[in-house]
Amino acid sequence: MTVKTDRVVYIVTGTTLLTFLMANRIGTIWILYPNVLIAVILFFYSILQAGEDVSLLSSSAIFGLATVLTYIPMDWLFSRKVGLIFYLRPDFFADITTPIGLILNWVVFATLAAYCYQRLATVFQTRFTDASENPRLGFIGSATLAAGLTGISAAIGSVVIYVLGASHLWVWNAAQVDHIPQIVTVPVFVPLAFLITFLLCPYFFGVTDTFLREQHAGIAGIRCGIFIGALQFLGFLMFYAWK
């Protein structure tokens, strides 16, 4: 079963990957802004259309914004205080550690991840919950499966995006810490943090008719931002500071 917002999400995912591939080749941060503009236009156009399916996309956008605003202090810590990552291209404001173009694209990433989870959970609930003798277990099982697929996708996606950006947008291990476990050029704690964070989607969003009460998308985003920031910091301590 497909809904009209699925097509928008597919297009935004494709343009985002293409944008970072082009940034990798061209070496400019300005090309990130057209991707955000395309995503915002498509999201707003889809949300403003009448239909029952737009609530998933609108709630995902709220989740994405709340997640990134909550996570930004952790990125500031890694770049300004720890010196683990260095951004190669300046943006509008030289004193802001993280380029605005990247922050806005992070919102797009988080929105896509939230939509992926909520959409998969809806599909699995439709298919599996009705067939379950215990509806509550059916809801939990479908949410867990959706979270697993979202977590794996987010972990793989984080590696792809960070590798594509490594040539011209940022440098990992700018602090020259020895013995860094990494996947290609990406510290292993990054995809690991994404994986574990989005495995917790049932906790962030809640699950219908269970002990996990459904949460507002903004609250879910704040929880997600806190968890991914904490997990990355703990991963940094585990893999680097204790070496």
RODO-2510 file (C-alpha; in nm, 4 decimals, decimal comma):
residues 243
     n   res          X          Y          Z
     1     m     0,0000     0,0000     0,0000
     2     t     0,1499     0,3342    -0,1076
     3     v     0,0540     0,6926    -0,0296
     4     k     0,1334     1,0095    -0,2195
     5     t     0,3957     1,1274     0,0297
     6     d     0,6033     0,8177    -0,0452
     7     r     0,6889     0,9586    -0,3855
     8     v     0,8042     1,2865    -0,2292
     9     v     1,0270     1,1006     0,0163
    10     y     1,1816     0,8940    -0,2633
    11     i     1,2600     1,2095    -0,4627
    12     v     1,4107     1,3918    -0,1642
    13     t     1,6227     1,0882    -0,0741
    14     g     1,7537     1,0683    -0,4306
    15     t     1,8298     1,4402    -0,4594
    16     t     2,0057     1,4363    -0,1212
    17     l     2,2381     1,1543    -0,2222
    18     l     2,3012     1,3252    -0,5565
    19     t     2,3751     1,6545    -0,3803
    20     f     2,6408     1,5047    -0,1545
    21     l     2,7907     1,3169    -0,4474
    22     m     2,8180     1,6457    -0,6375
    23     a     2,9613     1,8199    -0,3298
    24     n     3,2202     1,5435    -0,3135
    25     r     3,3179     1,6080    -0,6746
    26     i     3,2915     1,9867    -0,6886
    27     g     3,4093     2,0749    -0,3388
    28     t     3,1615     2,3466    -0,2440
    29     i     2,9167     2,3774     0,0420
    30     w     2,6783     2,6045    -0,1482
    31     i     2,5359     2,3155    -0,3468
    32     l     2,3797     2,1854    -0,0244
    33     y     2,1294     2,4710    -0,0189
    34     p     1,9425     2,3742    -0,3390
    35     n     1,8827     2,0317    -0,1870
    36     v     1,7230     2,1853     0,1220
    37     l     1,5145     2,4163    -0,0955
    38     i     1,3911     2,1248    -0,3078
    39     a     1,3089     1,9220     0,0035
    40     v     1,1201     2,2073     0,1722
    41     i     0,9177     2,2844    -0,1401
    42     l     0,8237     1,9214    -0,1926
    43     f     0,7424     1,8653     0,1750
    44     f     0,5241     2,1754     0,1963
    45     y     0,3505     2,0994    -0,1317
    46     s     0,2720     1,7469    -0,0168
    47     i     0,1590     1,8532     0,3321
    48     l    -0,0699     2,1252     0,1960
    49     q    -0,2496     1,8780    -0,0282
    50     a    -0,5741     1,7456     0,1174
    51     g    -0,5552     1,3841     0,2280
    52     e    -0,5212     1,1575     0,5295
    53     d    -0,1641     1,0555     0,4622
    54     v     0,0036     1,3950     0,5127
    55     s     0,0160     1,3659     0,8927
    56     l     0,3110     1,1250     0,8728
    57     l     0,5196     1,3704     0,6745
    58     s     0,4266     1,6740     0,8846
    59     s     0,5030     1,4934     1,2111
    60     s     0,8296     1,3659     1,0624
    61     a     0,9317     1,7233     0,9757
    62     i     0,8634     1,8352     1,3338
    63     f     1,0648     1,5378     1,4588
    64     g     1,3548     1,6244     1,2277
    65     l     1,3716     1,9861     1,3405
    66     a     1,3518     1,8970     1,7108
    67     t     1,6166     1,6252     1,6743
    68     v     1,8714     1,8495     1,5057
    69     l     1,8198     2,1462     1,7386
    70     t     1,8768     1,9108     2,0323
    71     y     2,1835     1,7495     1,8741
    72     i     2,3694     2,0654     1,7622
    73     p     2,5397     2,1245     2,1024
    74     m     2,7000     1,7788     2,0750
    75     d     2,8418     1,8606     1,7324
    76     w     2,9720     2,1881     1,8737
    77     l     3,1468     1,9872     2,1457
    78     f     3,3105     1,7531     1,8919
    79     s     3,4255     2,0310     1,6619
    80     r     3,5052     2,3214     1,8947
    81     k     3,6129     2,1566     2,2212
    82     v     3,7331     1,8045     2,1376
    83     g     3,8592     1,8943     1,7913
    84     l     3,7569     1,5576     1,6495
    85     i     3,5949     1,6993     1,3362
    86     f     3,6950     2,0042     1,1360
    87     y     3,4653     2,1657     0,8785
    88     l     3,6572     2,2662     0,5667
    89     r     3,4150     2,5113     0,4099
    90     p     3,2977     2,8330     0,5807
    91     d     2,9326     2,9309     0,5614
    92     f     2,7343     3,2503     0,6138
    93     f     2,8708     3,3076     0,9651
    94     a     3,2351     3,2267     1,0248
    95     d     3,1924     3,2006     1,4027
    96     i     2,9374     2,9191     1,3839
    97     t     3,1259     2,5936     1,4147
    98     t     2,8900     2,3845     1,2005
    99     p     2,7977     2,5226     0,8548
   100     i     2,4313     2,6201     0,8263
   101     g     2,3971     2,4210     0,5047
   102     l     2,4894     2,1011     0,6878
   103     i     2,2536     2,1712     0,9766
   104     l     1,9633     2,2216     0,7364
   105     n     2,0473     1,8986     0,5558
   106     w     2,0570     1,7172     0,8888
   107     v     1,6954     1,8226     0,9368
   108     v     1,6163     1,6600     0,6020
   109     f     1,7969     1,3394     0,7068
   110     a     1,6140     1,3177     1,0400
   111     t     1,2808     1,3863     0,8694
   112     l     1,3427     1,1034     0,6230
   113     a     1,4385     0,8644     0,9044
   114     a     1,1279     0,9506     1,1061
   115     y     0,9064     0,9072     0,8008
   116     c     1,0700     0,5731     0,7256
   117     y     0,9945     0,4458     1,0758
   118     q     0,6380     0,5732     1,0937
   119     r     0,5543     0,4556     0,7434
   120     l     0,6969     0,1076     0,8005
   121     a     0,5209     0,0820     1,1369
   122     t     0,1899     0,1699     0,9705
   123     v     0,2392    -0,0870     0,6947
   124     f     0,3425    -0,3612     0,9364
   125     q     0,0533    -0,2843     1,1706
   126     t    -0,1917    -0,3174     0,8829
   127     r    -0,0442    -0,6477     0,7734
   128     f     0,0526    -0,8150     1,0984
   129     t    -0,1541    -0,6764     1,3849
   130     d    -0,4857    -0,8018     1,2491
   131     a    -0,3410    -1,1499     1,2192
   132     s    -0,2112    -1,1524     1,5762
   133     e    -0,4127    -1,3135     1,8543
   134     n    -0,2867    -1,0416     2,0893
   135     p    -0,3217    -0,6941     1,9290
   136     r    -0,0871    -0,5397     2,1836
   137     l     0,1955    -0,7780     2,0934
   138     g     0,1166    -0,7169     1,7280
   139     f     0,1643    -0,3421     1,7701
   140     i     0,4916    -0,3891     1,9594
   141     g     0,6225    -0,6406     1,7077
   142     s     0,5451    -0,4202     1,4074
   143     a     0,7027    -0,1161     1,5759
   144     t     1,0152    -0,3153     1,6644
   145     l     1,0549    -0,4468     1,3105
   146     a     1,0080    -0,0968     1,1674
   147     a     1,2661     0,0410     1,4121
   148     g     1,5143    -0,2312     1,3168
   149     l     1,4914    -0,1539     0,9467
   150     t     1,5093     0,2212     1,0144
   151     g     1,8144     0,1786     1,2389
   152     i     2,0006    -0,0275     0,9804
   153     s     1,9147     0,2209     0,7049
   154     a     2,0241     0,5161     0,9202
   155     a     2,3559     0,3482     1,0079
   156     i     2,4346     0,2668     0,6441
   157     g     2,3161     0,6096     0,5310
   158     s     2,5380     0,7863     0,7840
   159     v     2,8446     0,6074     0,6469
   160     v     2,7519     0,6927     0,2872
   161     i     2,6866     1,0616     0,3592
   162     y     2,9938     1,1120     0,5767
   163     v     3,2185     0,9373     0,3238
   164     l     3,0791     1,1530     0,0413
   165     g     3,1422     1,4671     0,2437
   166     a     3,4869     1,3755     0,3692
   167     s     3,6808     1,5053     0,0682
   168     h     3,5640     1,8656     0,0714
   169     l     3,3250     1,9367     0,3612
   170     w     3,4871     1,7939     0,6739
   171     v     3,7847     1,6061     0,8163
   172     w     3,7314     1,3386     1,0801
   173     n     4,0008     1,2903     1,3437
   174     a     4,1271     1,6452     1,3096
   175     a     4,2688     1,5991     1,6612
   176     q     4,4945     1,3179     1,5288
   177     v     4,3896     1,0637     1,7903
   178     d     4,5793     0,7386     1,7481
   179     h     4,4214     0,3978     1,6874
   180     i     4,0907     0,5103     1,5448
   181     p     3,8501     0,2306     1,4483
   182     q     3,6651     0,3451     1,1398
   183     i     3,4630     0,2338     0,8406
   184     v     3,6343     0,3823     0,5349
   185     t     3,6852     0,7377     0,6713
   186     v     3,3997     0,7385     0,9231
   187     p     3,4573     0,6655     1,2950
   188     v     3,2764     0,3447     1,3833
   189     f     3,0883     0,5077     1,6705
   190     v     2,8946     0,7249     1,4209
   191     p     2,6972     0,4480     1,2435
   192     l     2,6772     0,2579     1,5713
   193     a     2,5124     0,5568     1,7396
   194     f     2,2675     0,5944     1,4496
   195     l     2,1830     0,2246     1,4623
   196     i     2,1144     0,2164     1,8360
   197     t     1,9325     0,5508     1,8329
   198     f     1,6780     0,4516     1,5723
   199     l     1,6327     0,1075     1,7248
   200     l     1,4773     0,3124     2,0072
   201     c     1,2115     0,4659     1,7804
   202     p     0,9282     0,2829     1,9637
   203     y     1,0433     0,4595     2,2807
   204     f     1,0698     0,7992     2,1088
   205     f     0,7306     0,7862     1,9380
   206     g     0,5411     0,5451     2,1620
   207     v     0,3310     0,2532     2,0411
   208     t    -0,0467     0,2445     2,0040
   209     d    -0,2383     0,0642     2,2801
   210     t     0,0707    -0,0385     2,4796
   211     f     0,2580     0,0682     2,7898
   212     l     0,4643     0,2971     2,5633
   213     r     0,2305     0,5939     2,5413
   214     e     0,2305     0,7739     2,2063
   215     q     0,4334     1,0950     2,2130
   216     h     0,4152     1,4224     2,0212
   217     a     0,6637     1,4354     1,7333
   218     g     0,8478     1,7261     1,8959
   219     i     0,9009     1,5302     2,2184
   220     a     1,0109     1,2286     2,0158
   221     g     1,2649     1,4470     1,8335
   222     i     1,4078     1,5881     2,1563
   223     r     1,4480     1,2360     2,2918
   224     c     1,6190     1,1287     1,9701
   225     g     1,8580     1,4250     1,9708
   226     i     1,9568     1,3580     2,3317
   227     f     2,0122     0,9877     2,2688
   228     i     2,2191     1,0250     1,9527
   229     g     2,4326     1,2941     2,1115
   230     a     2,4875     1,0895     2,4281
   231     l     2,5625     0,7713     2,2333
   232     q     2,8163     0,9459     2,0109
   233     f     2,9849     1,1015     2,3130
   234     l     2,9998     0,7668     2,4949
   235     g     3,1294     0,6040     2,1762
   236     f     3,3997     0,8683     2,1546
   237     l     3,5031     0,7984     2,5146
   238     m     3,5010     0,4232     2,4575
   239     f     3,6992     0,4205     2,1344
   240     y     3,9282     0,7208     2,1762
   241     a     3,9683     0,8702     2,5210
   242     w     4,0364     0,5337     2,6864
   243     k     4,2994     0,4265     2,4343
***
